[in-house]
Amino acid sequence: MTAGSPITEEILQDCVQRIASGDSGGAYDLALTWIGHIPERKNWQDIYVAEALLHYAANHNVADSKDYLASTWPRLKENFRQRFGPK
């Protein structure tokens, strides 16, 4: 899955099933998909959902999520904050 992939019921079911079965990578994949839709939805809640999913995956040893939180997310989150304005 990549950022910007459509959020379909099939994708949501797949990610939830993976998370439920102990595959934390499902949370990371869902986070990337969610993040891809933040610019079009312009919804503050989406930022927090994506961040929670990233932290969940990172806390469950998904290395890509740890890297994303350390290198990409801070800049991207700030960009979203600037584009959306005050809450």
C-alpha positions as CSV (number, residue, x, y, z in Angstrom):
1,M,0.0,0.0,0.0
2,T,1.1,3.5,-0.7
3,A,0.1,6.9,0.5
4,G,-2.9,8.0,-1.5
5,S,-4.3,4.6,-2.2
6,P,-8.1,4.7,-2.1
7,I,-9.5,3.8,1.3
8,T,-11.8,1.0,0.4
9,E,-13.7,-1.3,2.7
10,E,-11.5,-4.1,1.4
11,I,-8.3,-2.2,2.5
12,L,-9.8,-1.4,5.8
13,Q,-10.8,-5.0,6.4
14,D,-7.4,-6.3,5.4
15,C,-5.6,-3.9,7.7
16,V,-7.9,-4.6,10.6
17,Q,-7.6,-8.3,10.2
18,R,-3.8,-8.0,10.0
19,I,-3.7,-5.9,13.1
20,A,-6.1,-8.3,14.9
21,S,-3.9,-11.2,14.0
22,G,-0.8,-9.5,15.4
23,D,0.7,-8.1,12.2
24,S,1.5,-4.5,13.2
25,G,2.5,-3.7,9.6
26,G,-1.3,-3.5,9.0
27,A,-1.3,-0.3,11.2
28,Y,1.6,1.2,9.2
29,D,-0.1,0.4,5.9
30,L,-3.3,1.9,7.0
31,A,-1.5,5.0,8.3
32,L,0.1,5.6,5.0
33,T,-3.2,5.2,3.2
34,W,-4.8,7.6,5.7
35,I,-2.0,10.1,5.4
36,G,-2.5,10.2,1.6
37,H,-6.1,11.5,2.1
38,I,-5.4,14.1,4.7
39,P,-4.7,16.9,2.2
40,E,-8.0,16.4,0.4
41,R,-10.1,15.9,3.5
42,K,-8.5,18.7,5.6
43,N,-9.6,17.1,8.7
44,W,-7.7,17.5,12.0
45,Q,-8.9,14.2,13.3
46,D,-7.3,12.4,10.4
47,I,-3.9,13.7,11.5
48,Y,-4.3,12.2,14.9
49,V,-5.7,8.9,13.6
50,A,-2.7,8.6,11.3
51,E,-0.2,9.5,14.0
52,A,-1.8,7.0,16.4
53,L,-1.5,4.2,13.8
54,L,2.2,5.2,13.2
55,H,2.9,5.1,16.9
56,Y,1.1,1.7,17.3
57,A,3.2,0.2,14.5
58,A,6.4,1.7,15.8
59,N,5.7,0.5,19.3
60,H,5.3,-3.0,17.9
61,N,8.7,-2.9,16.2
62,V,7.7,-1.9,12.6
63,A,11.0,-0.4,11.6
64,D,9.5,1.6,8.6
65,S,7.1,3.2,11.0
66,K,9.8,4.2,13.4
67,D,11.8,5.7,10.5
68,Y,8.7,7.5,9.2
69,L,8.0,9.0,12.6
70,A,11.6,10.2,13.0
71,S,12.2,11.5,9.6
72,T,9.0,12.3,7.6
73,W,6.1,12.7,10.0
74,P,7.3,15.8,11.9
75,R,7.7,17.9,8.7
76,L,4.6,16.5,7.1
77,K,2.5,17.1,10.2
78,E,3.8,20.7,10.4
79,N,2.9,21.2,6.8
80,F,-0.6,20.0,7.4
81,R,-0.9,22.3,10.4
82,Q,0.2,25.3,8.3
83,R,-2.2,24.5,5.5
84,F,-5.2,23.9,7.7
85,G,-4.8,26.9,10.0
86,P,-6.0,26.9,13.6
87,K,-8.2,24.2,14.9
